[in-house]
Amino acid sequence: MDTAVQPRIAHLRVNGERLWASLMELAQIGATPKGGVCRLALTELDKQARDRVIGWARDAGLQVTIDQIGNIFMRRAGRNPALPPIMTGSHIDTQPTGGKFDGNYGVLAGLEVVRTLNDHGIETEAPIEVAVWTNEEGSRFVPVMMGSGVFAGAFTLEHAYAATDTEGKSVRAELERIGYIGPQRPGDHPVGAYFEAHIEQGPVLEDHDKTIGVVTGVLGIRWYDCTVTGMEAHAGPTPMALRRDALQVATRLMQEVVACAQRHPPHGRGTVGMVQVHPNSRNVIPGQVKFSIDLRNASDAECERMDADIRAAAARLAAETGLGIDIALVSSYPAQPFHPECTAAVARAAQQLGYSHMPAVSGAGHDAVYLARLAPTGMVFIPCKDGISHNEIESATPEHTTAGCNVLLHAMLERAG
């Protein structure tokens, strides 16, 4: 980089007020009475939001490309057009009771990076791109992270097109209806590196009073269905010692799920979120209990150890009680570490800008998970109040949105040259 430009770069800061105003304006599309946003993927409201963001991109001089799954790429030219772009972005679809920041912040932070470079006449060696990924939330269509998943080849375009909502409307038909099937084949779009700014969606940064989370990766996930089988019997005549109570054994195993996570720190997670009791009658001893198990950790090796741990606990309980316990793996998502150079770039930017920061892992999935399969990838987290997300009261501060965007700016500039 030109030595005359370097001091200008070091002092470069985004316009935090402009970023905040854009976030608040976009949040009006699908605004809810409680202050959140309901803007489901491929609805008319999603179209309006896409149109608004593209309008802002064109105002900033960006070239817009749309692919066949509706992903949007907004490109700022670099000095060397042969270089793959340094990309950032996220999504603008929301949960039915979504907030103003989940996904939206990453897209508009990327747009603010571009606006800031324009304001200061900074030219990068590699192009800069801002992406809007289709149907990240998966609240209307599954699979989740659909646009980035098709882009990365995790599943086919045909599989995504065939997905339907509760009314039987397909992804392909809805993309056509809102006018967002573009000509480019998903994946026929180079990526030099990818950064994603996001609210944490958890309480760790706030609990540690840190402004920036330097995200090292995304937790691996194992989902199981567990069935404990005993014997239904009358609650009155059956003595305690002679019962084959499936629920009592199931609750012991549920406690083991939590204990398993605690035995695999610091990133072990264990959750039971769904329980079905049969026959679910007040005066009948439960004969069968089905429940979900969600295990997570930062590496596939740790996920494997947790798998062995919970299966061993189930085997011990079955031997002790004589009840049948079956644990079936129903879904598995590998852990996704982020690229060391991108993680280091985020950490250096936070350090140089004087923001308090700490390493962080993401317990939730993001489009960055799929992009990391294609190119060096990193994420920037900022706190959200009380760690609450996927909720209309989801909240972040202008101070933190500005800080995260400044870190994004400098991390991207380091990669873009």
C-alpha positions in Angstrom: 0.0 0.0 0.0 1.2 3.5 -0.8 3.0 4.9 2.3 1.1 8.2 1.9 -2.2 6.3 2.2 -1.2 4.3 5.3 -1.8 7.1 7.9 -5.2 7.8 6.3 -6.1 4.2 6.6 -5.0 4.0 10.3 -7.4 6.9 11.2 -10.2 5.7 9.0 -13.6 5.3 10.9 -17.1 4.5 9.7 -20.0 6.9 10.1 -21.8 5.3 13.0 -24.8 7.6 12.8 -25.4 6.7 9.1 -25.1 3.0 9.9 -27.6 3.3 12.7 -30.0 5.3 10.5 -29.9 2.6 7.9 -30.6 -0.1 10.4 -33.6 1.8 11.8 -34.9 2.5 8.3 -34.6 -1.2 7.2 -36.3 -2.2 10.4 -39.5 -0.3 9.3 -40.0 -2.9 6.6 -42.0 -5.6 8.5 -41.9 -3.6 11.8 -43.9 -5.2 14.6 -45.8 -3.5 17.4 -43.3 -4.7 20.0 -40.4 -3.0 18.2 -39.1 -6.0 16.3 -39.3 -7.2 12.7 -41.3 -9.9 11.0 -39.9 -10.3 7.4 -39.9 -13.9 6.3 -37.9 -15.1 3.4 -39.3 -14.5 -0.1 -42.4 -12.6 1.1 -43.4 -9.3 -0.3 -41.7 -7.6 2.7 -38.5 -9.5 1.9 -38.7 -8.1 -1.7 -39.2 -4.6 -0.4 -36.1 -4.9 1.9 -34.0 -6.4 -0.9 -35.1 -3.5 -3.2 -34.2 -1.0 -0.5 -30.7 -2.5 0.1 -30.0 -2.7 -3.7 -31.1 0.9 -4.0 -28.6 2.0 -1.4 -25.9 -0.1 -3.1 -26.5 1.5 -6.4 -26.4 4.9 -4.8 -22.9 4.0 -3.5 -21.9 3.1 -7.0 -21.9 -0.7 -6.6 -22.4 -3.2 -9.3 -25.2 -5.7 -8.4 -25.4 -9.4 -9.4 -28.1 -11.9 -8.4 -27.7 -15.6 -8.7 -30.3 -18.3 -9.2 -31.1 -18.9 -5.5 -31.6 -15.1 -5.0 -28.3 -14.3 -3.4 -27.3 -10.7 -4.0 -23.7 -9.5 -4.5 -22.9 -5.8 -4.5 -19.4 -5.1 -5.8 -17.1 -2.2 -5.4 -14.3 -2.3 -8.0 -10.7 -2.7 -7.0 -7.5 -1.7 -8.8 -7.0 -5.3 -9.9 -10.3 -6.8 -11.2 -8.6 -10.2 -11.6 -8.4 -10.6 -7.9 -11.2 -12.4 -6.1 -13.3 -10.0 -4.0 -13.0 -9.6 -0.2 -16.6 -10.3 0.7 -18.8 -9.5 3.7 -22.5 -9.8 4.3 -25.2 -11.7 6.1 -29.0 -11.9 5.6 -32.1 -9.7 5.9 -34.8 -12.3 6.4 -36.0 -12.6 10.0 -37.8 -14.9 12.4 -41.5 -14.3 12.8 -40.7 -12.6 16.1 -37.3 -11.3 14.9 -35.3 -8.2 15.9 -33.7 -5.3 14.1 -30.1 -6.6 14.1 -29.8 -10.4 13.5 -28.4 -10.6 10.0 -29.4 -7.1 9.0 -26.4 -5.7 10.9 -24.0 -7.7 8.9 -25.4 -6.5 5.6 -25.6 -2.9 6.5 -22.2 -2.9 8.2 -20.8 -4.1 4.9 -22.6 -1.3 3.1 -21.2 1.2 5.6 -17.7 -0.1 4.9 -18.2 0.7 1.2 -19.7 4.1 1.9 -16.8 5.0 4.2 -14.2 4.0 1.5 -16.1 6.2 -1.0 -16.2 9.1 1.4 -12.4 9.0 1.8 -11.5 8.1 -1.7 -9.8 4.9 -0.7 -9.1 2.4 -3.5 -8.4 -1.2 -2.6 -6.3 -3.6 -4.6 -9.0 -6.4 -4.6 -12.6 -5.6 -5.1 -15.0 -5.4 -2.1 -18.3 -7.1 -2.1 -21.4 -7.1 0.1 -23.6 -10.2 0.0 -27.2 -10.8 1.0 -27.8 -14.5 1.5 -31.2 -16.0 0.8 -33.3 -17.6 3.6 -30.7 -17.9 6.3 -33.2 -18.2 9.1 -35.1 -21.2 7.7 -38.3 -20.0 9.5 -40.4 -20.3 6.3 -38.4 -22.8 4.2 -35.9 -25.4 5.2 -33.0 -26.0 5.1 -31.6 -23.1 7.0 -28.7 -21.0 5.6 -30.2 -22.0 2.2 -28.6 -19.4 -0.1 -25.1 -19.8 1.3 -25.5 -23.6 1.4 -26.4 -23.8 -2.3 -23.6 -21.3 -3.1 -21.1 -23.6 -1.2 -22.5 -26.8 -2.7 -23.8 -28.2 0.6 -27.0 -29.0 -1.2 -28.3 -28.6 -4.7 -30.2 -25.8 -6.3 -33.0 -28.3 -7.2 -33.3 -29.4 -3.5 -33.6 -25.8 -2.4 -36.1 -24.9 -5.2 -38.4 -27.8 -4.1 -38.7 -26.7 -0.5 -42.2 -25.6 0.4 -43.7 -23.5 3.2 -46.8 -24.5 5.3 -49.1 -23.3 2.5 -47.3 -25.4 -0.1 -45.6 -22.5 -1.9 -42.2 -23.4 -3.2 -38.9 -21.5 -3.0 -38.7 -21.4 -6.8 -42.2 -20.1 -7.2 -41.7 -17.4 -4.6 -38.3 -16.3 -6.0 -40.0 -15.9 -9.4 -42.9 -14.1 -7.8 -40.7 -11.5 -6.2 -38.4 -11.3 -9.2 -35.2 -12.5 -7.5 -34.1 -15.5 -9.7 -30.9 -14.1 -11.2 -28.9 -15.5 -14.1 -25.7 -16.5 -12.3 -25.3 -20.1 -11.3 -24.7 -20.3 -7.5 -21.0 -20.8 -6.7 -19.9 -19.3 -10.0 -18.6 -16.3 -8.1 -15.1 -16.2 -6.6 -14.4 -15.3 -3.0 -11.0 -14.2 -1.8 -12.0 -14.0 1.9 -15.2 -13.6 3.8 -16.0 -11.6 7.0 -19.3 -11.5 8.7 -20.3 -9.0 11.4 -23.1 -10.1 13.7 -24.7 -9.6 17.1 -23.5 -12.4 19.4 -27.0 -13.8 20.1 -25.7 -14.9 23.5 -24.7 -13.3 26.8 -20.9 -13.9 26.9 -19.6 -10.6 25.7 -21.9 -8.6 27.9 -21.1 -10.8 30.9 -17.4 -10.1 30.3 -17.9 -6.4 29.5 -16.2 -6.8 26.1 -17.0 -4.8 23.0 -15.7 -7.2 20.3 -15.9 -11.0 20.0 -13.1 -12.4 17.8 -14.9 -15.5 16.6 -12.7 -18.5 16.3 -15.4 -20.9 14.9 -18.8 -22.3 15.1 -19.8 -25.2 17.4 -20.4 -28.6 16.0 -23.9 -29.9 16.7 -25.3 -33.4 17.3 -29.1 -33.9 17.6 -30.6 -37.1 19.0 -33.9 -38.6 19.7 -33.9 -40.6 22.9 -36.6 -43.1 23.9 -36.9 -44.6 27.4 -39.3 -47.6 27.6 -40.9 -48.8 30.8 -44.4 -50.0 31.6 -47.6 -48.1 32.1 -49.4 -48.9 35.4 -52.0 -47.5 37.8 -50.5 -44.8 40.0 -52.4 -45.9 43.1 -52.1 -49.7 43.4 -48.5 -50.0 42.1 -45.9 -49.8 44.9 -42.9 -47.6 44.3 -40.4 -50.5 44.4 -42.2 -52.4 41.6 -42.7 -49.5 39.1 -41.0 -49.3 35.7 -41.4 -45.6 35.5 -40.0 -44.3 32.2 -40.2 -40.7 33.2 -38.1 -41.1 36.3 -35.3 -42.8 34.4 -35.6 -40.2 31.5 -35.2 -37.3 33.9 -32.0 -38.8 35.3 -30.7 -39.1 31.7 -31.8 -35.5 31.0 -29.6 -34.4 34.0 -26.8 -36.4 32.4 -27.1 -34.3 29.3 -26.4 -31.2 31.3 -23.6 -32.9 33.2 -22.1 -34.2 30.0 -21.7 -30.6 28.7 -20.1 -29.6 32.0 -17.6 -32.4 31.7 -16.4 -31.1 28.4 -15.6 -27.4 29.0 -15.2 -24.6 28.0 -17.5 -24.9 25.0 -19.6 -28.0 25.8 -23.4 -27.4 25.5 -26.1 -29.9 26.4 -29.9 -29.2 26.1 -33.1 -31.2 26.3 -35.7 -29.0 24.6 -38.6 -31.4 23.7 -40.3 -34.1 25.8 -43.2 -36.4 25.0 -44.7 -38.6 27.8 -46.9 -41.6 27.1 -49.7 -41.9 28.0 -49.5 -38.5 29.6 -52.2 -39.1 32.1 -52.4 -37.8 35.6 -52.9 -41.2 37.3 -50.8 -43.5 35.1 -47.2 -44.3 35.6 -45.4 -43.2 32.3 -44.6 -46.2 30.1 -42.6 -44.4 27.5 -40.8 -41.0 27.2 -39.3 -39.6 24.1 -37.1 -36.5 24.3 -34.5 -34.6 22.2 -30.9 -34.2 23.1 -28.8 -31.4 21.6 -25.0 -31.6 22.2 -22.5 -29.1 20.9 -18.8 -28.3 21.2 -16.1 -26.5 19.4 -14.4 -29.4 17.7 -15.6 -32.7 16.1 -13.3 -34.6 18.4 -15.0 -33.1 21.5 -18.4 -33.8 19.9 -17.4 -37.4 19.5 -16.3 -37.6 23.2 -19.6 -36.1 24.3 -21.4 -38.7 22.1 -19.5 -41.5 23.8 -20.1 -39.9 27.2 -23.9 -39.7 26.9 -24.2 -43.2 25.4 -22.2 -44.6 28.3 -24.4 -42.8 30.8 -27.5 -44.3 29.1 -26.0 -47.8 29.2 -25.3 -47.5 32.9 -28.9 -46.3 33.6 -30.3 -49.1 31.5 -28.3 -51.7 33.3 -29.2 -50.3 36.7 -33.0 -49.9 36.1 -33.7 -52.6 33.6 -35.5 -50.2 31.3 -34.8 -49.9 27.6 -33.0 -46.7 26.5 -32.4 -46.0 22.8 -30.4 -43.0 21.6 -30.7 -42.3 17.8 -28.6 -39.7 16.0 -30.9 -37.7 13.8 -28.8 -34.8 12.6 -25.1 -33.9 12.7 -23.3 -30.6 11.8 -19.5 -30.5 11.9 -17.7 -27.9 13.9 -16.4 -25.1 11.6 -13.2 -23.4 12.7 -12.5 -20.1 11.0 -9.2 -19.2 9.2 -6.4 -18.2 11.5 -5.4 -15.3 9.3 -8.9 -13.9 9.2 -9.3 -14.4 13.0 -6.0 -12.6 13.5 -7.0 -9.7 11.3 -10.2 -9.2 13.4 -8.1 -9.3 16.6 -5.5 -6.9 15.2 -8.2 -4.5 14.1 -9.9 -4.5 17.5 -6.5 -4.0 19.2 -5.4 -1.2 17.0 -8.8 0.6 17.4 -8.6 0.3 21.1 -11.7 -1.9 21.6 -11.9 -4.4 24.4 -12.1 -7.8 22.9 -12.0 -11.6 23.6 -12.0 -14.9 21.7 -15.5 -16.1 21.1 -17.2 -19.1 19.6 -20.6 -19.1 17.9 -23.2 -21.5 19.2 -25.5 -20.6 16.4 -25.1 -21.2 12.7 -24.3 -18.4 10.3 -23.8 -18.1 6.5 -20.1 -17.8 7.4 -20.2 -21.6 8.2 -20.7 -22.4 4.5 -18.4 -19.7 3.2 -15.6 -21.1 5.3 -15.7 -24.2 3.1 -14.7 -22.0 0.1 -12.5 -19.2 1.3 -10.6 -17.9 4.4 -13.4 -16.7 6.7 -13.8 -14.8 10.0 -16.5 -13.2 12.1 -16.9 -10.1 14.3 -19.3 -10.3 17.2 -20.8 -7.4 19.1 -22.9 -7.7 22.3 -26.7 -7.8 22.3 -28.6 -6.8 25.4 -29.0 -9.7 27.8 -27.9 -12.0 25.1 -31.4 -12.1 23.6 -32.0 -12.7 19.9 -34.8 -14.2 17.8 -37.0 -11.9 19.8 -38.7 -8.6 19.1 -36.8 -7.0 22.1 -33.4 -7.9 20.6 -31.2 -4.8 21.1 -27.8 -3.5 20.5 -26.3 0.0 21.1 -25.1 2.5 18.5 -21.7 2.4 20.2 -21.3 -1.3 19.7 -22.7 -1.4 16.1 -20.2 1.3 15.2 -17.3 -0.5 16.9 -18.0 -3.8 15.1 -18.2 -2.0 11.8 -14.9 -0.3 12.4 -13.3 -3.6 13.1 -14.9 -5.1 10.0 -13.6 -2.2 7.9 -10.0 -2.6 9.0 -10.0 -6.4 8.9 -11.3 -6.2 5.3 -8.8 -3.6 4.3 -6.0 -5.7 5.6 -7.1 -8.5 3.3 -8.0 -6.3 0.3 -4.8 -4.3 0.2 
